[in-house]
Amino acid sequence: MAKRVTDEEVETLYAKHREFYKWMYPWNDWLDGGWWIIEKGIDYYTPTKSMRKLIHDKKVRWGGHIHTRLIAQDTILFRREPDASNPGTQAVRPPHSGGVG
């Protein structure tokens, strides 16, 4: 059964169960316009197919074009190419609207 928790209880859970942080990815870094290689179990913890989709879905919020390549099993090479008409979006994260990732 679902249970409502307070902000203080959430902070306690985060402190007690650090693995909760595994799904919080450093998008400001990863979408800065450079090439990145990420590995499952080190940099992400979801199925690789889901992670590639999650990266591509960032195009909606960040703009530009996303390139991804699976270079080995569970190893993704990717880059966000900023929109030429709006280069200022390169390292600026839009406001978070909730949700995972």
Sequence and secondary structure as in RCSB ss.txt:
>XXXX:A:sequence
MAKRVTDEEVETLYAKHREFYKWMYPWNDWLDGGWWIIEKGIDYYTPTKSMRKLIHDKKVRWGGHIHTRLIAQDT
ILFRREPDASNPGTQAVRPPHSGGVG
>XXXX:A:secstr
      HHHHHHHHHH GGGGGG   HHHHTSSS EEEEBTTTB S HHHHHHHHHHHHHHH SEEEEEEEETTE
EEEEEE  TT GGGTT      SS  
